Amino acid sequence: MLYMNILTWDPDKRDEVIKRAQQIGFEHEGMKVIGTWADCDGWRAFQLVDVPPNIDPKLTLKANFTWNDLIKIETIAVMEAEAMVKLFASMKLG
């Protein structure tokens, strides 16, 4: 399943976020990071992650707890819009 992580931090934490990212990177054990994009204002990033359905929940907690002292992480399940349209078109609604 694909998840979009929206990572936000206080502007005064920017240097700490950069330092930690340089030290440990953006990869997460058991998950495939497809890409991470930074907001040009310097206080937000977006990360697309492919998480297997059978992942150990401890790994997802570890990924978040590594950052939660600096960053607020909002995680949203996503799918390609074309696939979503086809899925909804195949469903009987109402």
C-alpha positions as CSV (number, residue, x, y, z in Angstrom):
1,M,0.0,0.0,0.0
2,L,1.2,3.5,-0.8
3,Y,1.3,6.2,1.9
4,M,2.1,9.8,1.6
5,N,3.8,11.2,4.6
6,I,3.6,14.9,5.2
7,L,6.4,15.9,7.4
8,T,6.3,19.4,9.1
9,W,8.6,21.1,11.6
10,D,9.0,24.4,13.3
11,P,11.2,26.7,11.2
12,D,13.6,27.0,14.2
13,K,14.1,23.2,14.1
14,R,15.3,23.2,10.4
15,D,19.0,22.8,11.2
16,E,18.3,19.9,13.6
17,V,16.1,18.2,10.9
18,I,18.8,18.6,8.3
19,K,21.5,17.3,10.7
20,R,19.5,14.1,11.5
21,A,18.6,13.5,7.9
22,Q,22.3,13.7,7.0
23,Q,23.1,11.2,9.8
24,I,20.4,8.6,9.3
25,G,18.8,9.4,5.9
26,F,15.1,8.9,5.0
27,E,14.9,5.1,4.5
28,H,12.8,3.0,6.8
29,E,13.4,-0.7,7.6
30,G,10.9,-2.9,5.9
31,M,9.5,-0.1,3.7
32,K,10.4,1.2,0.3
33,V,10.8,4.9,0.1
34,I,9.8,5.9,-3.4
35,G,10.8,9.5,-3.0
36,T,11.1,12.4,-0.6
37,W,10.5,16.0,-1.7
38,A,11.3,19.1,0.3
39,D,9.2,22.2,0.4
40,C,11.3,25.1,-0.8
41,D,10.4,27.2,2.3
42,G,12.4,24.7,4.4
43,W,9.9,23.6,6.9
44,R,8.0,20.7,5.3
45,A,8.7,17.6,3.2
46,F,6.6,15.0,1.4
47,Q,7.5,11.3,1.3
48,L,5.9,8.5,-0.7
49,V,6.4,5.1,0.9
50,D,5.4,1.6,-0.2
51,V,4.5,-0.4,2.9
52,P,3.9,-4.2,2.5
53,P,0.7,-5.4,4.0
54,N,2.5,-7.9,6.3
55,I,4.9,-5.4,7.8
56,D,5.8,-5.8,11.5
57,P,3.9,-2.9,13.3
58,K,7.1,-2.3,15.4
59,L,8.9,-1.2,12.2
60,T,6.3,1.5,11.5
61,L,6.5,2.7,15.1
62,K,10.2,2.8,14.9
63,A,10.1,4.9,11.7
64,N,7.9,7.5,13.4
65,F,9.6,7.5,16.8
66,T,12.9,8.2,15.2
67,W,11.6,11.6,14.2
68,N,8.7,12.5,16.5
69,D,10.8,14.7,18.7
70,L,11.4,17.1,15.8
71,I,8.7,16.5,13.2
72,K,5.0,16.1,13.0
73,I,4.2,13.2,10.7
74,E,0.8,13.0,8.9
75,T,0.3,9.7,7.0
76,I,-2.3,9.3,4.3
77,A,-3.1,6.2,2.3
78,V,-2.9,7.1,-1.4
79,M,-3.4,5.4,-4.8
80,E,-3.0,6.6,-8.4
81,A,-6.0,8.7,-9.4
82,E,-6.6,6.6,-12.6
83,A,-6.8,3.4,-10.5
84,M,-9.1,5.0,-8.1
85,V,-11.5,6.1,-10.8
86,K,-11.6,2.6,-12.3
87,L,-12.2,1.1,-8.9
88,F,-15.1,3.5,-8.1
89,A,-16.5,2.9,-11.6
90,S,-16.6,-0.8,-10.9
91,M,-18.5,-0.4,-7.6
92,K,-22.2,-0.2,-7.3
93,L,-22.9,2.9,-5.2
94,G,-26.3,3.5,-3.6
